[in-house]
């Protein structure tokens, strides 16, 4: 009898364990569903910086593969437009090369939440006929070229050709960043006939116009674009991620994705995806810098400078 009771007790305990295990398995299957692709749905809209657009689009593609029920629509248009549109609620995310305070009133900028996603390096580029002779320019030479004071390449060691400026509109965050850190705040001359804030179009204009010069984010100088134009150094330092990380190359900034208030739903999931370690591994291959790799003395100096302005 004792043996029978022991057998029944063991069976009861084993059955309870199986029941508990079954409940645990059901809960575990629900948890991955909440973290997996099927649970995240909705839409994400963004606009703004052309420099950040390739990363935003690549991240959107990878994000949709993980979360197929999410719709992501992204456009360029310039940092100023992106900030204006996220401020007025036209889009969920405003992509910008510059801080919101530089493009919006203080009250509107305070409504936005800043998500710094990476570091961007801006590089002067010239047509390849110029690039054969001009590998680097001093800051002073660069400033005189972009303000229209220097008009022929022979004045800076290049061929005897007229300098053709390919410029950006005043709404451009790329222009604002380049003006601040390459031109030291000097006003860029405007060439309306070749003015664009589309970086792909700008590269094409520099490629096709003899004696042309412009500037783009390093992210646009990967792949076949590297052969179409020539990147030019500043004061003998080439625009590379390594030189940006160390602080040797001065023309860089943070790339921002702004939301109006704290993000939620699909928008939050998309921003979290971009900030993840897994996606961070792709950034450098696309020409974007990882913020954590920046020399801390460089970032501290830049952040302190931004607070003063």
Buried (B, 14 or more C-beta within 10 A) or exposed (E): EEEEEEEEEEEEEEEEEEEEEEEEEEEEEEEEEEEEBEBBBBEBBBBBBBBBBBBBBBBBEBBBEEBEEBEBEBBBBBBBBBBBBBBEEEBBBBBBBBBBBBBBEEEBBEBBBBBEBBBBBBBBBBBBBBBEBBBBBEBEBBBBBBBBEBEEBEBBEBBEBEBBBBBBBBBBBBBBBBBBBBBEEBEBEBBEEBBBBBBBBBBBBBBEBEBBBBBBBBBBBEEEBEEBBBBBBBBEBBBBBEBBBBBBBBBBBBBBBBBBEEBEBBBBBBBEBBBEEEBBEBBEEBBBBBBEBBEEEBBEEBEEEBEEE
